[in-house]
């Protein structure tokens, strides 16, 4: 798909402000949503460098039709960074086949994505913040109801432990139940508009959190570079 890009400065500004629409003709909604999310995850100097590279790529190579680039990115960058072979192997094979023009049917995608999405959103859940909030609230409640300081603190920790894990499970299950069917339908039909409606920018944020948990440091730059590689490798 041919693109007509804006000037580099205007392109960077649109990414920086997360403009709802790309300042270019021919940039699909899914790519723009991912691009604004990726740009927001990178530190300022790296973000602008990446934006310039994306701008140049769009001006020369254009954007492949369908979801070929998404499948290449998932198979070659996203899933390897998650480093969960038991949960990613089947999905990776399906993405590779889809990138070659042979997408699986909806049910096959749903079966492969279910366990992966559960693990992804479990890993992405902000347990530290949830635990701290749960502990503080339960401790204060206990203190207000006559508990001594040490007892109230212990009560707060027990409540935080139980509630954090319960909330993490609910968070993961809700996202898997909502995203699984929608992604499966988009992938099976090679439907770029349907994929854009699955909020790929939110999925990118979940992947960044999950890879940070796996590698103990954010992997946003590798995800960003991998997206450019996938766009270059796919064919318009």
C-alpha positions in Angstrom: 0.0 0.0 0.0 1.6 3.3 -1.1 1.9 6.0 1.5 2.2 9.8 1.3 4.0 10.9 4.4 4.1 14.3 6.1 7.3 16.1 6.8 9.5 14.3 9.4 8.9 17.0 12.1 5.1 16.8 11.6 5.2 13.0 11.7 7.2 13.0 14.9 4.8 15.6 16.5 1.8 13.5 15.6 3.4 10.5 17.2 4.4 12.5 20.3 0.8 13.8 20.8 -0.8 10.5 19.9 -2.9 12.0 17.2 -6.0 10.0 16.5 -5.2 10.1 12.7 -1.8 9.6 11.0 -0.4 12.6 9.1 0.0 10.4 6.1 -2.2 8.8 3.4 -2.2 5.0 3.4 -1.0 4.3 6.9 -3.5 1.7 8.3 -5.2 2.2 11.7 -3.5 -0.8 13.2 0.0 0.5 12.4 -0.7 4.0 13.6 -2.1 2.7 16.9 1.0 0.5 17.4 3.3 3.3 16.3 2.0 5.8 18.8 2.2 3.2 21.6 5.7 2.1 20.7 6.8 5.8 20.5 5.4 6.4 23.9 7.3 3.5 25.4 10.7 4.8 24.2 12.8 7.5 25.9 12.7 10.8 24.0 16.0 10.6 22.0 15.3 7.0 21.0 11.7 7.7 20.3 12.5 10.4 17.8 15.2 8.3 16.1 12.7 5.5 15.8 10.0 7.8 14.4 12.5 9.0 11.7 13.2 5.4 10.7 9.5 4.6 10.5 8.9 7.8 8.5 11.6 6.8 6.0 10.4 3.3 5.7 6.8 4.4 5.0 8.1 6.8 2.4 10.1 4.2 0.5 8.6 0.7 1.1 5.0 1.6 1.9 2.8 -0.7 4.1 2.0 -4.3 3.3 -1.6 -5.1 2.7 -3.4 -7.3 5.3 -1.6 -8.5 8.5 1.6 -10.0 7.0 3.8 -7.6 8.9 1.9 -8.2 12.2 2.5 -12.0 11.8 6.2 -11.5 11.1 6.6 -9.2 14.1 4.8 -11.6 16.4 6.7 -14.7 15.2 10.1 -13.1 15.0 10.1 -10.5 17.8 7.2 -10.5 20.3 6.9 -14.2 21.1 10.6 -14.9 21.3 11.0 -12.0 23.8 8.3 -13.5 26.0 10.4 -16.6 26.3 7.6 -19.0 27.2 8.1 -21.8 24.7 5.2 -24.0 26.1 2.7 -21.1 25.6 4.1 -19.5 22.4 5.2 -22.4 20.2 1.8 -23.1 18.6 1.0 -19.4 18.1 4.4 -18.8 16.6 3.9 -21.5 14.0 0.4 -20.1 13.1 1.9 -16.6 12.7 4.6 -18.0 10.4 2.1 -19.8 8.3 -0.1 -16.7 8.1 2.8 -14.6 7.0 3.3 -17.0 4.1 -0.3 -16.5 3.1 -1.9 -19.6 4.9 -3.8 -18.3 7.9 -5.5 -20.9 10.2 -9.2 -20.9 10.8 -10.8 -19.0 13.7 -11.1 -22.0 16.1 -7.4 -23.0 15.6 -6.4 -19.4 16.4 -8.6 -19.3 19.5 -7.1 -22.5 20.9 -3.6 -21.3 20.4 -4.2 -17.7 21.7 -6.1 -18.6 24.8 -3.3 -19.9 27.0 -0.9 -17.3 25.6 -3.2 -14.4 26.4 -3.8 -15.7 29.9 -0.1 -15.8 30.6 0.6 -12.5 28.9 -1.9 -10.5 31.0 -1.0 -12.4 34.2 2.6 -11.3 33.7 1.5 -7.8 32.7 -0.6 -7.2 35.9 1.0 -4.6 38.1 1.3 -6.7 41.2 3.5 -4.4 43.1 1.1 -1.4 42.9 -1.9 -3.6 43.6 -0.2 -5.2 46.6 0.8 -1.8 48.1 -2.7 -0.4 47.6 -4.3 -3.5 49.1 -2.0 -3.6 52.1 -2.4 0.1 52.9 -6.2 0.0 52.7 -6.5 -3.2 54.8 -4.0 -2.0 57.4 -5.8 1.3 57.8 -9.2 -0.5 58.1 -7.7 -2.8 60.8 -6.2 0.2 62.7 -9.6 2.0 62.6 -11.2 -1.1 64.0 -9.0 -1.5 67.1 -6.1 -3.7 65.8 -2.7 -3.0 67.3 0.0 -1.8 64.9 1.7 -5.1 64.3 -1.6 -7.0 63.9 -3.0 -4.4 61.5 0.2 -4.6 59.4 0.0 -8.4 59.3 -3.7 -8.2 58.4 -2.8 -5.8 55.6 -0.2 -8.1 54.2 -2.5 -11.2 54.2 -5.3 -9.2 52.5 -2.9 -7.8 49.9 -1.5 -11.3 49.2 -4.9 -12.8 48.6 -6.5 -9.9 46.8 -3.5 -9.3 44.5 -3.5 -12.9 43.2 -7.3 -13.0 42.8 -7.3 -9.7 40.9 -4.4 -10.8 38.7 -6.3 -13.9 37.7 -9.5 -11.9 37.0 -7.5 -9.4 35.0 -5.9 -12.1 32.9 -9.1 -14.1 32.3 -11.1 -11.0 31.3 -8.5 -9.9 28.8 -8.1 -13.4 27.4 -11.9 -13.8 27.0 -12.3 -10.5 25.3 -9.2 -10.6 23.1 -9.1 -14.2 22.1 -12.2 -14.3 19.9 -11.5 -10.9 18.4 -7.9 -11.6 17.5 -8.8 -15.1 16.2 -11.4 -13.6 13.9 -9.1 -10.9 12.6 -6.2 -13.3 12.0 -8.3 -15.9 10.3 -9.8 -13.4 7.9 -6.6 -11.4 7.4 -8.7 -8.4 8.3 -6.6 -5.3 9.1 -9.6 -3.3 10.2 -10.8 -6.0 12.6 -7.2 -6.2 14.1 -7.2 -2.4 14.6 -10.4 -2.8 16.6 -8.6 -5.1 19.1 -6.7 -2.2 20.5 -3.2 -3.3 19.5 -1.7 -0.4 21.3 -3.0 -1.8 24.6 -1.7 -5.2 23.7 1.7 -3.6 23.1 1.7 -2.1 26.6 0.9 -5.5 28.0 3.8 -7.1 26.1 6.2 -4.4 27.3 5.2 -5.1 30.9 5.4 -8.8 30.5 8.8 -8.7 28.8 10.1 -6.4 31.6 9.0 -9.1 34.1 10.7 -11.8 32.1 14.0 -10.0 31.4 14.0 -7.7 34.5 14.2 -4.7 32.2 11.9 -3.2 29.6 12.3 -4.5 26.0 10.5 -1.6 24.2 13.5 -0.9 22.0 13.7 -4.5 20.7 9.9 -4.5 20.1 10.2 -1.2 18.3 13.1 -2.4 16.1 11.4 -5.6 15.4 8.3 -3.9 14.1 10.4 -1.9 11.6 12.1 -5.1 10.5 8.7 -6.8 10.1 7.4 -3.9 8.0 10.5 -4.1 5.8 10.4 -7.8 5.4 6.7 -8.0 4.5 5.8 -7.3 0.9 3.3 -4.5 -0.1 
